[in-house]
Amino acid sequence: MKLEFSEAAVEDLIRLRKFIAEHNPEAARRVSRRLISAIQKLAKTPQIGWVVPELPGEIRDFVFGHHVVRYAVVCPSEQSEESTLCILKIWHGKENR
């Protein structure tokens, strides 16, 4: 399964890392690495997240530590034979979204 990040998800990772780095640069690196690793594992078992019923399609949330990863699995198309896990948003559970 291919893995893609939306522009919003990339911005989320940058924002989260900057926020943590203000207080502890090493923790920011560690959290970033762990989040990316968890997302890579998610690509192997995308059904472990729960469906977000108020959103159309099959948008799912996966909680990793204090963070929530919102994603969608895009099925193969005529252009690609492989499914894609698209990371839509990432946020800390205590954030006021």
C-alpha distances in whole Angstrom, upper triangle without the diagonal:
4,7,10,13,16,19,21,18,19,23,22,21,24,27,26,26,29,31,30,32,35,36,34,32,31,29,28,26,25,24,22,20,20,18,15,15,15,12,10,11,10,6,7,10,9,13,15,16,19,19,21,24,26,23,22,19,16,17,16,18,17,20,20,24,25,22,21,17,17,13,12,9,10,10,10,13,16,14,11,10,6,5,5,7,10,13,16,19,20,23,26,27,30,30,32,29
4,7,10,13,16,18,16,16,20,20,19,22,24,24,24,27,29,29,30,33,34,32,30,29,28,26,24,24,23,20,19,19,17,14,14,15,12,10,12,11,8,10,12,11,15,17,17,20,20,22,24,26,23,22,19,17,17,17,18,18,20,20,24,25,22,20,16,16,13,12,10,10,11,10,13,15,13,10,10,7,6,5,6,8,11,14,17,18,22,25,26,30,29,31,28
4,7,10,13,15,12,13,16,16,15,18,20,20,20,23,25,25,26,29,30,29,27,26,25,22,21,21,19,16,16,16,14,11,12,12,9,8,10,10,7,10,12,11,14,16,15,18,19,20,23,24,21,21,18,16,15,15,16,15,18,17,21,22,18,17,13,13,10,10,9,10,12,13,15,18,16,13,14,10,9,6,5,6,8,11,14,15,18,21,23,26,25,27,25
4,7,10,12,10,10,13,14,13,16,18,18,19,22,23,24,25,28,29,28,26,26,25,22,21,21,19,16,16,17,14,12,14,14,10,10,13,12,10,13,15,13,17,18,17,19,19,20,23,23,20,20,18,16,14,15,16,16,18,18,21,22,18,16,13,12,10,10,10,10,13,14,15,18,16,14,15,12,11,7,6,5,6,9,12,13,17,20,22,25,24,25,23
4,6,8,6,6,10,10,10,12,15,15,16,18,20,21,22,24,26,25,23,24,22,19,19,20,17,14,15,16,13,11,14,14,10,11,14,13,12,16,17,15,18,18,17,19,19,19,22,22,19,19,18,17,14,14,14,15,17,17,20,20,16,14,11,11,9,10,12,12,16,17,18,21,19,17,19,16,14,10,8,6,5,7,8,10,14,17,19,22,20,22,19
4,5,5,6,9,10,11,13,14,15,17,19,20,21,23,25,27,27,25,26,24,21,21,22,19,16,18,19,15,14,17,17,13,15,18,16,15,19,19,17,19,20,18,19,19,18,21,20,17,17,17,16,14,15,15,16,18,19,21,21,17,15,12,11,9,11,13,13,16,18,19,21,19,18,20,18,16,12,10,7,6,5,8,10,14,17,20,22,20,21,18
4,5,5,6,9,10,11,12,14,16,17,18,20,21,23,25,25,23,25,24,20,20,22,20,17,19,20,16,15,19,19,16,17,20,19,18,22,23,20,23,23,21,22,22,21,23,22,19,20,20,20,17,18,18,19,20,20,23,21,18,16,14,13,13,14,16,16,20,21,22,24,22,21,23,21,19,16,14,11,9,8,9,11,14,17,20,22,19,20,17
4,5,5,6,9,10,10,12,14,15,16,18,20,21,24,24,23,24,22,19,20,21,18,16,18,19,15,15,19,18,15,18,20,18,18,22,23,20,22,22,19,20,20,18,21,20,17,18,19,19,15,16,15,17,18,18,20,19,15,14,12,11,12,14,17,17,21,23,23,26,24,23,26,23,21,17,15,11,9,7,6,8,11,14,17,18,16,16,14
4,5,5,6,9,10,10,12,14,15,17,18,20,22,22,21,21,20,16,17,18,15,13,15,15,12,11,15,14,12,14,17,15,15,19,19,17,19,19,17,18,18,17,21,20,17,19,19,18,14,14,13,14,15,15,17,16,12,11,9,9,10,12,15,16,20,22,23,26,24,22,24,21,19,15,13,9,6,5,4,6,9,12,15,17,15,17,14
4,5,5,6,9,10,11,12,14,16,16,19,21,21,19,20,18,15,15,17,15,11,14,15,12,11,15,15,13,15,18,17,17,20,21,19,22,22,20,22,22,21,24,24,21,22,22,21,18,18,17,17,17,17,19,18,14,14,12,12,13,15,17,18,22,23,24,27,24,23,25,22,20,16,14,11,9,9,8,9,11,14,17,19,17,19,17
4,5,5,6,9,10,11,12,14,15,17,19,20,18,20,18,15,16,18,15,13,16,17,14,14,18,18,16,18,21,20,20,24,24,22,25,24,22,23,23,22,25,24,22,23,24,23,19,19,18,18,19,18,19,18,15,15,13,14,15,18,20,21,25,26,27,30,27,26,28,26,24,20,18,14,12,11,9,9,10,13,17,18,15,17,15
4,5,5,6,8,10,11,12,14,16,18,18,17,18,16,13,15,16,13,11,14,15,12,12,16,15,14,17,19,18,19,22,22,20,23,22,19,21,21,19,23,22,20,22,22,21,18,17,15,15,15,15,16,14,11,11,10,11,13,16,19,21,25,27,28,31,29,27,29,26,23,20,17,14,11,10,7,6,7,10,13,14,12,14,12
4,5,5,6,9,10,11,12,14,16,16,14,15,14,10,11,13,10,7,11,12,9,9,13,13,12,14,17,16,17,21,21,20,22,21,19,21,22,21,25,24,22,24,24,23,19,18,16,15,15,14,15,14,11,11,11,13,14,17,20,21,25,27,28,31,29,27,29,25,23,19,17,14,11,11,9,7,8,10,14,15,14,16,15
4,6,5,6,9,10,10,12,15,15,13,15,14,10,11,13,12,9,12,14,12,12,16,17,15,17,20,20,21,24,25,23,26,25,23,25,26,25,28,27,25,27,27,26,22,22,20,19,18,17,18,16,14,15,14,16,18,21,23,24,28,29,31,33,31,29,31,28,26,22,20,17,14,14,12,10,11,13,16,17,15,17,17
4,5,5,6,9,10,11,13,14,13,16,14,11,13,15,12,11,15,16,13,14,18,18,17,20,22,21,23,26,26,25,27,26,23,25,25,24,27,26,24,27,27,26,22,22,19,19,18,17,17,15,13,14,14,16,18,21,24,26,29,31,33,35,33,32,33,30,28,24,22,19,15,15,12,10,9,11,14,14,12,14,14
4,6,5,6,9,10,12,12,12,13,11,8,11,12,9,8,12,13,11,13,16,16,15,18,20,20,21,24,25,23,25,24,21,23,24,23,26,25,24,27,27,26,22,20,18,17,15,14,14,12,10,12,13,15,17,21,24,26,29,31,33,36,34,32,33,30,28,24,21,19,15,15,12,9,8,8,12,12,10,13,14
4,5,5,6,9,10,10,8,10,9,5,7,10,8,7,10,12,11,12,15,16,16,18,20,20,22,25,25,24,27,25,23,25,27,26,29,29,27,30,30,28,24,23,20,19,17,15,15,14,12,15,15,18,20,23,25,27,31,32,34,37,34,33,34,31,29,25,22,20,17,17,14,11,11,11,15,15,14,17,17
4,6,5,6,9,10,8,11,11,7,10,13,11,10,14,15,14,16,19,19,19,22,24,24,25,28,29,28,30,29,26,28,29,28,31,31,29,32,32,31,27,26,23,22,21,19,18,16,15,17,18,20,22,26,28,30,33,35,37,39,37,35,37,34,32,28,25,23,20,19,16,14,13,13,17,16,15,17,18
4,6,6,8,9,9,12,11,8,11,13,11,12,15,16,15,17,20,20,20,23,25,24,26,29,29,28,30,28,26,27,29,27,30,29,28,31,32,30,27,25,22,21,19,18,17,14,14,16,17,20,23,26,29,31,34,36,38,41,39,37,39,35,33,29,26,24,20,20,16,14,12,11,14,13,12,15,16
4,5,6,6,7,9,7,5,9,10,9,10,13,14,13,16,18,18,19,22,23,23,25,28,28,27,29,27,25,27,29,28,31,31,30,33,33,31,27,25,22,21,18,16,15,13,13,16,17,20,23,27,29,31,35,37,39,42,39,37,39,35,33,29,26,25,21,21,18,14,13,11,14,13,13,16,18
4,5,5,4,7,7,5,8,10,10,11,13,15,15,17,19,20,21,23,25,25,27,30,30,30,32,30,28,30,32,31,34,34,33,35,36,34,30,28,25,24,22,19,18,16,16,19,20,23,25,29,31,33,37,38,40,43,40,38,40,36,34,31,28,26,23,23,20,17,16,15,18,17,17,20,21
4,6,7,10,10,9,12,14,13,14,17,18,18,20,23,23,24,26,28,28,30,33,33,32,35,33,30,32,34,32,36,35,34,37,37,36,32,30,27,26,24,22,20,18,18,21,22,25,28,31,34,36,39,41,43,45,43,41,43,39,37,34,31,29,25,25,22,19,17,16,19,17,17,19,21
4,7,9,8,9,12,13,13,15,17,18,18,21,23,23,24,27,28,29,31,33,33,33,35,32,30,32,34,33,36,36,35,38,38,37,33,31,28,26,23,21,19,17,18,21,23,26,29,32,35,37,40,42,44,47,45,43,44,41,39,35,32,30,27,27,23,20,18,16,18,17,17,20,22
4,6,5,6,9,10,11,12,15,15,17,19,20,21,23,25,26,27,29,31,32,31,34,31,30,32,34,33,36,36,35,38,38,36,33,31,27,25,23,20,18,17,17,21,22,26,28,32,34,36,39,41,43,46,44,42,43,39,37,34,31,29,26,26,23,20,18,16,19,18,19,22,24
4,5,5,6,9,10,11,13,14,15,17,19,20,21,23,25,26,28,30,31,30,33,31,29,32,34,33,37,37,35,38,38,36,32,30,27,25,23,20,19,18,18,21,22,25,27,31,33,35,38,39,41,44,41,39,40,37,35,32,29,28,24,25,23,19,18,17,20,20,20,23,24
4,5,5,6,9,10,11,12,14,16,17,18,20,21,23,24,26,28,29,29,32,29,28,31,33,33,37,37,36,38,38,36,32,30,27,24,22,19,17,17,18,21,22,25,27,31,32,34,37,39,41,44,41,39,40,36,35,31,29,28,25,26,23,20,19,18,21,21,21,25,26
4,5,5,6,8,10,10,12,14,15,16,18,20,21,22,24,26,27,27,29,27,25,28,30,30,34,34,33,36,35,33,30,27,24,21,19,16,14,14,14,18,19,23,25,28,30,33,36,37,40,42,40,38,38,35,33,30,27,26,23,24,21,17,16,14,17,17,18,22,23
4,5,5,6,9,10,11,12,14,15,17,18,20,21,23,25,26,25,28,26,24,27,29,28,32,32,31,33,33,31,27,25,22,20,18,15,14,13,13,16,17,20,22,26,28,30,33,35,37,40,37,35,36,33,31,27,24,23,20,21,18,15,14,13,16,17,17,20,21
4,6,5,6,9,10,11,12,14,15,17,19,20,22,24,25,25,28,26,25,27,30,29,33,34,32,34,34,31,28,26,23,21,19,16,15,16,15,18,18,21,23,26,27,30,32,34,36,38,36,34,34,31,29,26,24,23,20,21,19,16,16,16,19,20,20,23,24
4,5,5,6,9,10,11,12,14,15,17,18,20,22,23,23,26,23,23,26,28,28,32,33,32,34,33,30,27,25,22,19,17,14,13,14,14,17,17,21,22,25,27,29,32,33,36,39,36,34,34,31,29,26,23,23,20,22,19,16,16,15,18,19,20,23,24
4,5,5,6,9,10,10,12,14,15,16,19,20,21,21,23,21,20,22,25,25,29,29,28,30,30,27,24,21,18,16,14,11,10,10,10,13,14,17,19,22,24,27,30,32,34,37,35,32,33,29,27,24,21,20,17,18,16,13,12,11,14,16,16,20,20
4,5,5,6,9,10,11,12,14,15,17,19,20,20,23,21,20,23,25,24,28,29,27,29,28,26,23,21,18,16,15,12,12,12,11,13,13,16,17,21,22,25,27,29,31,34,32,29,30,27,25,22,19,18,15,16,14,11,12,12,15,17,17,20,20
4,6,5,6,9,10,11,12,14,16,17,19,19,22,20,20,23,25,26,30,30,29,31,29,27,24,22,19,17,16,12,13,14,13,15,14,18,18,21,22,25,27,28,31,34,31,29,29,26,24,21,18,18,16,18,17,14,15,15,18,20,20,24,23
4,5,5,6,9,10,11,12,14,16,17,17,20,18,17,20,23,24,27,29,27,29,28,25,22,20,17,14,13,9,10,12,11,13,13,16,17,20,21,24,26,28,31,34,32,29,29,25,24,21,18,18,15,18,16,13,14,14,16,18,19,23,22
4,5,5,6,9,10,10,13,15,15,15,18,16,15,18,20,20,24,25,24,25,25,22,19,16,14,11,10,7,9,10,8,10,9,13,14,17,18,21,24,26,28,31,29,27,27,23,21,18,15,15,12,14,12,9,11,11,14,16,17,20,19
4,5,5,6,9,10,11,13,15,14,18,16,16,19,21,22,25,26,24,26,24,22,19,17,15,13,13,11,13,14,12,12,11,13,14,16,17,19,22,23,26,29,27,24,24,21,19,16,13,13,11,14,13,11,13,14,17,20,19,23,21
4,5,5,6,9,10,11,13,14,17,15,16,19,21,23,26,28,26,27,26,23,20,18,16,13,13,10,12,15,13,14,12,15,15,18,18,20,22,24,27,30,28,25,24,21,19,17,14,15,13,16,16,14,16,16,18,21,22,25,24
4,5,5,6,9,10,11,11,14,12,12,16,18,19,23,25,23,25,23,20,18,15,13,10,10,7,10,12,11,11,10,13,13,15,16,19,21,23,26,29,28,25,24,20,18,16,13,14,12,15,14,12,14,15,16,19,20,23,22
4,5,5,6,9,10,9,13,12,11,15,17,18,21,23,21,22,20,17,15,13,11,9,10,9,12,14,11,11,8,10,10,12,13,16,18,20,23,26,24,21,21,18,15,13,9,10,8,12,12,10,13,15,16,20,20,22,21
4,5,5,7,9,10,13,13,14,17,19,21,24,26,24,24,22,19,17,15,15,12,14,12,15,17,15,14,12,14,12,14,13,16,18,19,22,25,23,20,19,16,14,12,10,11,11,14,15,14,17,18,20,23,23,26,25
4,5,5,7,8,11,11,12,16,18,20,23,26,24,25,22,19,18,15,14,11,13,11,14,17,15,15,12,14,13,15,14,17,18,20,23,26,25,21,20,17,15,13,11,13,13,16,17,16,18,19,20,24,24,27,26
4,5,5,5,8,8,8,12,14,16,20,22,20,21,19,15,14,11,11,8,11,10,14,16,14,12,10,11,10,11,11,14,16,18,21,24,23,20,19,16,13,12,8,11,10,13,14,13,16,18,18,22,22,25,23
4,6,5,9,10,11,14,16,18,21,23,21,21,18,15,14,12,13,11,14,14,17,19,17,15,12,12,10,10,9,12,13,14,18,21,20,17,16,12,10,8,6,9,10,13,15,15,18,20,21,25,25,27,25
4,6,9,10,12,15,17,20,23,25,23,23,20,17,16,15,15,13,16,15,19,21,19,17,15,16,13,13,11,14,14,16,19,22,21,18,16,13,11,11,9,13,14,17,19,18,21,23,24,27,28,30,28
4,6,6,9,12,14,17,20,22,21,21,18,15,15,12,13,11,14,14,17,20,18,16,14,14,12,12,11,14,14,16,20,23,23,20,18,15,12,12,10,13,14,17,18,18,20,22,22,26,26,28,27
4,6,7,10,11,14,16,19,17,17,15,11,11,9,10,9,12,13,17,19,16,14,11,11,9,9,7,11,12,15,18,22,21,18,17,14,11,10,8,10,11,14,15,16,18,20,20,24,24,26,24
4,6,7,9,12,15,18,16,16,14,10,11,8,10,9,13,14,18,20,18,15,13,12,11,10,9,12,13,16,19,23,23,21,19,16,13,13,11,13,14,16,17,17,20,21,21,24,25,26,24
4,7,9,13,15,18,17,18,16,13,12,9,9,7,10,11,15,17,15,13,12,12,11,12,12,16,17,20,23,27,27,24,22,19,16,15,13,15,14,16,17,16,18,19,18,22,23,25,23
4,7,9,12,15,14,16,14,10,9,6,5,4,8,10,14,15,13,10,9,9,9,10,11,15,16,20,23,27,26,24,23,20,16,15,12,13,12,13,14,13,15,16,15,19,20,21,19
4,6,9,12,12,14,13,9,8,5,5,7,9,13,15,16,14,11,11,10,10,11,12,16,18,21,24,28,28,26,25,22,18,17,14,15,14,14,15,15,16,17,15,19,20,21,19
4,6,9,9,10,9,6,6,4,7,9,12,16,18,19,16,13,12,10,10,9,11,14,16,20,22,26,26,24,24,21,18,17,14,14,14,14,14,16,17,19,17,20,20,21,18
4,6,6,8,9,7,6,5,7,10,13,16,19,18,16,12,12,9,10,10,13,16,18,22,23,27,28,26,26,24,20,18,16,15,14,13,13,14,15,17,15,18,18,18,15
4,6,8,9,8,8,9,10,14,16,20,22,21,19,16,16,13,13,13,15,17,19,23,24,28,29,28,28,26,22,21,19,18,17,16,16,18,19,20,19,21,21,20,18
4,7,9,10,9,11,12,16,18,21,23,22,20,16,16,13,14,14,17,18,21,24,25,29,29,29,29,27,23,22,20,18,18,16,16,18,18,20,18,21,20,18,16
4,7,8,7,9,11,15,17,21,23,22,19,16,15,11,11,11,14,15,18,21,22,25,26,25,26,24,20,19,17,15,15,13,14,16,17,20,19,21,20,19,16
4,7,7,10,13,17,20,23,26,25,22,18,17,13,12,11,13,13,15,19,19,22,23,23,24,22,19,18,16,15,16,14,16,18,20,23,22,25,23,22,19
4,6,9,13,16,19,22,26,25,22,19,16,13,11,8,10,10,12,15,16,20,21,20,20,19,15,15,14,13,15,13,16,19,21,24,23,26,25,25,21
4,6,10,13,16,19,23,23,20,16,14,11,9,6,7,9,11,15,16,20,21,19,19,17,14,13,12,12,13,12,15,17,19,22,21,24,24,24,21
4,7,10,14,16,20,19,16,13,11,7,6,5,8,10,13,16,18,22,22,20,21,18,15,13,11,10,10,9,11,13,15,18,18,21,20,20,17
4,7,10,13,16,16,14,10,8,6,5,6,9,12,14,18,20,24,24,22,22,19,15,14,11,10,10,10,11,12,14,16,15,19,18,19,17
4,7,10,13,13,10,6,6,4,6,9,11,15,18,21,23,27,27,25,25,21,18,16,12,12,10,10,9,9,11,12,12,15,15,17,14
4,6,10,11,8,6,5,6,8,11,13,16,19,22,25,28,28,25,25,22,18,16,12,13,10,12,11,10,11,12,11,15,16,18,16
4,6,7,6,4,6,9,11,14,16,20,23,26,28,32,31,29,29,25,22,19,16,16,13,14,12,10,10,9,9,12,14,16,15
4,6,5,6,8,11,13,16,18,21,24,27,30,33,32,29,29,25,22,20,16,17,14,15,13,10,10,10,10,13,15,18,17
4,6,8,10,14,16,20,22,25,28,30,33,37,36,33,33,29,26,24,20,20,17,18,15,12,11,9,9,12,14,17,18
4,7,10,13,16,20,22,26,29,32,34,38,36,34,34,31,28,25,21,20,17,17,14,11,9,6,5,8,10,13,14
4,7,10,13,17,19,22,25,28,31,34,33,31,31,27,24,21,18,17,13,13,10,7,6,4,5,9,10,13,13
4,6,10,13,16,19,22,25,28,31,30,28,28,25,22,19,15,14,11,11,8,6,5,6,6,10,10,13,12
4,6,10,13,16,19,22,24,28,26,24,25,21,18,15,12,10,7,8,6,5,7,9,10,13,13,15,13
4,7,11,13,17,20,22,25,24,23,23,20,17,14,10,9,6,5,5,6,9,12,12,15,14,16,13
4,7,10,13,16,18,22,21,19,20,16,13,10,7,5,4,5,7,9,12,15,16,19,18,19,16
4,6,9,13,15,18,18,16,17,14,10,8,6,5,7,7,10,13,16,19,19,23,21,22,19
4,6,9,12,16,16,13,13,11,7,6,5,6,9,10,14,16,19,22,22,26,25,26,23
4,7,9,12,12,10,11,9,6,5,6,7,11,12,15,18,21,25,25,29,27,28,25
4,6,10,11,9,9,7,5,7,9,11,14,16,19,22,25,28,28,32,31,32,29
4,7,8,6,5,5,5,7,11,13,16,18,22,24,28,31,32,35,34,35,32
4,5,5,6,8,8,10,13,14,18,19,23,26,29,33,34,37,35,36,33
4,6,7,10,11,13,17,18,21,23,26,29,33,36,37,40,39,40,36
4,7,9,11,12,16,16,20,21,25,28,31,35,36,39,37,38,35
4,5,8,9,13,14,18,20,23,26,30,33,34,37,36,37,34
4,7,10,13,15,19,21,25,27,31,34,35,38,37,38,35
4,6,10,13,16,19,22,24,27,30,31,35,34,35,33
4,7,10,13,15,19,21,24,27,28,32,31,32,29
4,6,10,12,15,17,21,24,25,29,28,29,26
4,6,9,12,14,17,20,22,25,24,26,23
4,6,9,12,15,19,20,23,22,23,20
4,6,8,12,15,17,20,18,20,17
4,7,10,14,16,18,16,17,14
4,7,10,12,15,13,14,11
4,7,9,12,11,13,11
4,6,8,7,9,8
4,5,5,9,9
4,6,8,9
4,6,9
4,6
4
